[in-house]
Amino acid sequence: MTKIESLEIVKAALIEKREALEVTCSALEKEVKEEKKAIFEKLFADELVSYADVAVEMGYSGMYFKIGHKEIGSITERDYWTGDGKIKNYYFNTYATMCEDEFEFRRLIFNGKIAERMLNDMDSIKEAFMIPFSKKADLEALASEYQILSAEIKQKDYQMQEVRKQDIIDKLNGEGMEWNSDMSFEFNRQWSSYLVKKVRIVKATKSGKTADLEVTYAQYDWGYDDDGNSKKVDKEDRVVMHEGIKMEYVMGNFRKTIYKF
């Protein structure tokens, strides 16, 4: 088993474990929303009774008043950092439109009731936002484990990249790396070629930053087939030495192989 295969197995096991965590986290996050929804339904019970079609929904950073799929208003919280530390501000969001039917007038009336409540009883709204989830510790533990697994997966990706990179360097210093002559090979910013077939390092500096390369180029001519159509005719390859080529450009040609994108 190669190093890459071994790392792939470990990575797959980590991903499977993380996916199982995602399912558990998703279920808990759904409980969070339902729990918070019940808190705000109780808090705004009088306002909701006045407009029975309005339902409360919870979002990532606030709560929403909706009629069907239409949002008619929302209260969101935002964190701000000051010289005294982090503070929370709360905003009532609505939209402006022309009122010409019952829905819009009733929306305005309902939003007016929420605005009045926020003006006169903001403390109870802040308290509702600050009530912690009953399973907060469980959710935080899962989130922490998720971050740890994600970091381990990222580390395995990095290790595989380093293995692939070293494999390419070893081949360049040995028999050489084959190259698709239909693709451009870049030697520097101003110099590239679509004729490269193979690259081999002949000599490198101690730092490994530059190297002398033996480059095999494809050669061809144009001829004609029996029907008189032009066609490319392969000729004998040409081998050329290029000195002092920066390795960052050489390795950059293999980035898709290294990073697998």
C-alpha positions as CSV (number, residue, x, y, z in Angstrom):
1,M,0.0,0.0,0.0
2,T,1.4,3.4,-1.0
3,K,1.5,6.4,1.4
4,I,-1.3,8.1,-0.6
5,E,-3.5,5.1,-0.3
6,S,-2.9,4.8,3.4
7,L,-3.7,8.5,3.9
8,E,-6.8,8.2,1.7
9,I,-8.1,5.5,3.9
10,V,-7.6,7.5,7.1
11,K,-9.2,10.6,5.4
12,A,-12.2,8.6,4.3
13,A,-12.7,7.4,7.9
14,L,-12.5,10.9,9.2
15,I,-15.0,12.2,6.6
16,E,-17.4,9.4,7.5
17,K,-17.2,10.3,11.2
18,R,-17.6,14.0,10.4
19,E,-20.7,13.3,8.2
20,A,-22.2,11.4,11.2
21,L,-21.6,14.4,13.4
22,E,-23.2,16.7,10.8
23,V,-26.4,14.6,11.0
24,T,-26.4,14.9,14.8
25,C,-25.6,18.6,14.8
26,S,-28.4,19.2,12.2
27,A,-30.9,17.5,14.5
28,L,-29.8,19.5,17.5
29,E,-29.9,22.8,15.5
30,K,-33.5,21.9,14.5
31,E,-34.3,21.5,18.2
32,V,-32.6,24.9,18.9
33,K,-35.0,26.6,16.4
34,E,-38.0,24.9,17.7
35,E,-37.1,25.8,21.3
36,K,-36.4,29.4,20.4
37,K,-39.6,29.6,18.3
38,A,-41.7,28.5,21.3
39,I,-40.0,31.3,23.4
40,F,-40.8,34.0,20.9
41,E,-44.3,32.7,20.2
42,K,-45.0,33.0,23.9
43,L,-43.3,36.4,24.1
44,F,-45.4,37.9,21.2
45,A,-48.6,35.9,22.0
46,D,-50.8,39.0,22.1
47,E,-49.4,40.4,18.8
48,L,-49.8,37.0,17.0
49,V,-53.4,36.7,18.2
50,S,-54.1,40.0,16.4
51,Y,-53.1,38.5,13.1
52,A,-53.6,34.8,13.1
53,D,-52.0,34.2,9.7
54,V,-48.6,35.3,11.0
55,A,-46.1,32.5,12.0
56,V,-42.8,32.8,13.8
57,E,-39.7,31.3,12.2
58,M,-36.1,31.3,13.5
59,G,-33.0,32.1,11.5
60,Y,-29.3,32.2,12.0
61,S,-29.2,35.6,13.7
62,G,-32.8,36.5,14.4
63,M,-36.5,35.7,14.3
64,Y,-38.9,36.3,11.4
65,F,-42.6,37.0,11.1
66,K,-44.0,35.3,8.0
67,I,-47.3,34.8,6.3
68,G,-46.8,31.7,4.2
69,H,-43.5,32.3,2.3
70,K,-43.7,36.0,2.7
71,E,-41.6,37.7,5.3
72,I,-43.4,40.7,6.8
73,G,-40.8,41.7,9.4
74,S,-37.9,40.4,11.5
75,I,-35.9,41.1,14.6
76,T,-32.2,40.5,14.3
77,E,-29.2,40.7,16.6
78,R,-25.8,41.9,15.7
79,D,-22.5,41.9,17.6
80,Y,-20.3,44.9,17.8
81,W,-16.9,45.4,19.3
82,T,-16.2,48.5,21.4
83,G,-13.5,49.6,23.7
84,D,-15.5,48.0,26.5
85,G,-15.8,44.6,24.7
86,K,-18.6,43.0,22.6
87,I,-22.1,44.4,22.7
88,K,-25.3,43.3,21.1
89,N,-27.8,45.5,19.2
90,Y,-31.2,44.5,18.1
91,Y,-33.0,45.7,14.9
92,F,-36.5,45.5,13.6
93,N,-36.5,45.0,9.9
94,T,-39.4,45.6,7.5
95,Y,-39.7,46.7,3.9
96,A,-41.3,49.7,2.3
97,T,-44.0,49.4,-0.3
98,M,-47.1,51.1,-1.5
99,C,-50.2,50.0,0.4
100,E,-53.2,49.3,-1.7
101,D,-54.7,46.0,-0.4
102,E,-55.7,44.4,2.8
103,F,-52.5,42.3,3.1
104,E,-50.3,45.4,3.1
105,F,-52.4,47.4,5.5
106,R,-52.7,44.5,7.9
107,R,-48.9,44.0,7.6
108,L,-48.3,47.6,8.6
109,I,-50.7,47.3,11.5
110,F,-48.9,44.1,12.8
111,N,-45.5,45.7,12.4
112,G,-46.7,48.7,14.3
113,K,-47.6,46.5,17.2
114,I,-44.1,44.9,17.1
115,A,-42.5,48.3,16.9
116,E,-44.5,49.5,19.9
117,R,-43.5,46.4,21.9
118,M,-39.8,47.0,21.1
119,L,-40.1,50.6,22.1
120,N,-41.7,49.9,25.4
121,D,-40.5,46.4,26.4
122,M,-37.1,45.9,24.8
123,D,-35.7,44.2,27.9
124,S,-38.0,41.2,27.6
125,I,-37.0,40.8,23.9
126,K,-33.3,40.9,24.8
127,E,-33.9,38.4,27.5
128,A,-35.6,36.0,25.0
129,F,-32.6,36.2,22.7
130,M,-30.2,35.5,25.5
131,I,-32.0,32.4,26.8
132,P,-29.5,29.6,26.1
133,F,-30.5,26.4,24.4
134,S,-31.2,23.6,26.9
135,K,-28.7,21.4,25.1
136,K,-26.1,24.1,24.5
137,A,-23.3,22.1,26.0
138,D,-24.0,19.1,23.8
139,L,-24.1,21.3,20.7
140,E,-20.9,23.1,21.6
141,A,-19.1,19.8,22.2
142,L,-20.2,18.5,18.8
143,A,-19.2,21.7,17.1
144,S,-15.8,21.4,18.8
145,E,-15.4,17.8,17.7
146,Y,-16.4,18.8,14.2
147,Q,-13.7,21.5,14.0
148,I,-11.1,19.0,15.2
149,L,-12.1,16.5,12.6
150,S,-12.1,19.1,9.9
151,A,-8.6,20.2,10.9
152,E,-7.5,16.5,10.8
153,I,-9.0,16.1,7.3
154,K,-7.2,19.2,6.2
155,Q,-3.9,17.9,7.6
156,K,-4.4,14.6,5.7
157,D,-4.9,16.6,2.5
158,Y,-1.7,18.6,3.2
159,Q,0.2,15.3,3.8
160,M,-1.0,13.8,0.5
161,Q,0.0,17.0,-1.3
162,E,3.5,16.8,0.1
163,V,3.7,13.1,-0.8
164,R,2.6,13.8,-4.4
165,K,5.0,16.8,-4.6
166,Q,7.9,14.6,-3.4
167,D,7.0,11.9,-5.9
168,I,7.1,14.4,-8.8
169,I,10.5,15.8,-7.5
170,D,11.9,12.2,-7.3
171,K,10.8,11.4,-10.9
172,L,12.1,14.7,-12.2
173,N,15.5,13.8,-10.6
174,G,15.3,10.3,-12.0
175,E,13.8,9.1,-15.2
176,G,11.9,12.5,-15.7
177,M,8.3,13.5,-15.9
178,E,6.2,12.9,-18.9
179,W,4.1,15.9,-20.2
180,N,1.1,16.2,-22.5
181,S,2.5,18.1,-25.5
182,D,-1.0,19.4,-26.1
183,M,-0.7,21.4,-22.9
184,S,1.4,24.5,-22.3
185,F,4.5,23.9,-20.1
186,E,5.6,27.2,-18.4
187,F,9.3,27.8,-17.9
188,N,8.8,31.4,-16.7
189,R,6.3,34.2,-17.1
190,Q,7.4,35.0,-20.6
191,W,8.3,31.6,-21.8
192,S,6.1,28.5,-22.3
193,S,5.8,25.8,-24.9
194,Y,3.1,23.4,-26.2
195,L,5.7,21.0,-27.6
196,V,7.2,19.6,-24.3
197,K,6.9,15.9,-23.9
198,K,9.2,15.2,-21.0
199,V,11.2,17.1,-18.4
200,R,14.2,15.8,-16.4
201,I,16.4,17.6,-13.8
202,V,20.1,17.2,-14.8
203,K,21.5,19.4,-12.0
204,A,20.0,21.5,-9.2
205,T,21.4,24.1,-6.9
206,K,22.0,23.3,-3.3
207,S,18.9,25.3,-2.3
208,G,16.8,23.5,-4.9
209,K,15.4,26.8,-6.2
210,T,16.8,26.5,-9.7
211,A,17.8,23.6,-11.9
212,D,19.2,22.7,-15.3
213,L,16.6,20.8,-17.3
214,E,16.8,18.2,-20.0
215,V,13.6,18.9,-22.0
216,T,12.3,16.6,-24.7
217,Y,10.3,18.4,-27.4
218,A,7.9,16.9,-29.9
219,Q,8.6,17.8,-33.5
220,Y,6.3,17.5,-36.5
221,D,5.7,18.6,-40.1
222,W,2.6,19.0,-42.1
223,G,1.8,16.6,-44.9
224,Y,-1.2,15.5,-46.9
225,D,-3.2,12.3,-46.8
226,D,-4.5,10.4,-49.9
227,D,-7.5,12.7,-50.1
228,G,-5.3,15.8,-50.2
229,N,-6.2,16.9,-46.6
230,S,-3.4,18.4,-44.5
231,K,-2.2,16.3,-41.6
232,K,0.4,16.5,-38.9
233,V,3.3,14.2,-39.4
234,D,5.5,13.3,-36.3
235,K,9.2,13.7,-36.5
236,E,12.0,12.6,-34.2
237,D,11.9,14.2,-30.8
238,R,14.4,17.0,-30.0
239,V,16.2,17.0,-26.7
240,V,17.4,20.4,-25.4
241,M,19.2,21.6,-22.2
242,H,17.8,24.7,-20.4
243,E,19.9,26.1,-17.6
244,G,18.9,28.0,-14.5
245,I,15.2,27.4,-14.6
246,K,13.3,28.3,-11.4
247,M,11.8,25.3,-9.8
248,E,8.7,27.2,-8.6
249,Y,7.7,27.4,-12.3
250,V,8.6,23.8,-13.0
251,M,6.5,22.6,-10.1
252,G,3.7,25.0,-10.9
253,N,3.0,23.0,-14.0
254,F,2.1,20.0,-11.9
255,R,-0.2,21.8,-9.4
256,K,-3.3,20.0,-10.6
257,T,-1.6,16.7,-9.9
258,I,-0.4,17.8,-6.5
259,Y,-3.5,19.5,-5.3
260,K,-6.1,17.4,-7.2
261,F,-8.3,20.2,-8.4
